[in-house]
Amino acid sequence: MTGWGVRRIGAVVAMAVALLAVVVPAGHGRPAPAAAGAPNDLVYVAMGDSYTSGPLVLPHDTTWVPQDCAQSYFNYPHLAAAAIGATSFTDVSCGSATIDNLYETQDGLPTGGANPPQLDAVGPDTDVVTLGMGGNDVGFVGLALDCVRLLGPPLEQPCTPLFTAGGIDSVSADIAEVGPELGDAIEAIHAKAPGAEVFIVGYPAALPDDGQACWPYVPILPADMPYLVAKFKEMNAMLAEQAAAHDATYVDVYTSGIGHDACQIPLVAWVNGVVVVPPSFPAHPNQLGLADSGRVVAATIQQRLAANAAAAAAVPAAAPVPAPAAAPPSAPARGPDGITALPITGGEQTPVAALVVLLGALATVRLSRRGAPPAGR
């Protein structure tokens, strides 16, 4: 074939290649990820006992629970929900609740009401769960009340020996027993809401952190206060341990409340003793304490969600999956007219590619039959 014929064939082939470049995709990797849109809805469910519900911190909210639960509009879940921008919020916390009431209806409330199982509020769309529970299972409020001594020695003796008789600390034993029950409860939450972040909220500093008594203002004897403080801290440590062991985040509302215990004067105390100013149930957080817990809970949730978002953003995009290597083509067959038959190929653009190659082949045959151009051209 002459140089002229080669140039003509080259032009046809170049046109075919250009057309193929337009109609045949360069690869078959995964589609690019969609651009990030508006933030998803944030669904928050709160569960807990009276330290969560906030009894006698008026007014009470009966949106999700009966009046008997004494749930305050100013409890820490309500405050945290507003702070984190929850688009859906459910609070089923109820006074006197125990871990069993996560699974079973809490009946026998003061005026005959009943609160359904708290876990019923959790579902697959839940994003955030807070749980403040365990104190009633340990019996801590009852323990503190058992240690109230209005008259003191010699008429009343310290309570500590009652709980440590025979060298066995019954309160520590109760705390150890409740631990696995709380762990199971956390796993039950994960099972109902696999994508949720779970937060275990501790108990605030109800008693002086240094163990110094203020009897009779808070009627616990100096001999008993160190023991009660130690058990209170031990209970919080158990909550933190179970949270860490079951993929949950512990929320420390104790540390920020040090110095605001029941021994402090009104408006300095965030947990009331027998003096309930501002109003709350005795030996429970008042509105000031609930506000502090709300701040700490909200900050902890926001930090966790921000860390999750940063971690997700740091993950590199998935590399394209290469197309499988094509098998070597078999030797082309020739038809009766001498035109090479097109191999059978796969791919989304097979008909178009075949047409382009066919046109190129016909042009080649036509040129070869015409022969070289006349001399002098």
Summary of the structure (lengths in Angstrom):
residues: 377
radius of gyration: 37.0
end to end distance: 15.2
largest distance: 136.2
contacts: 1147
relative contact order: 0.14
helix: 42%
strand: 9%
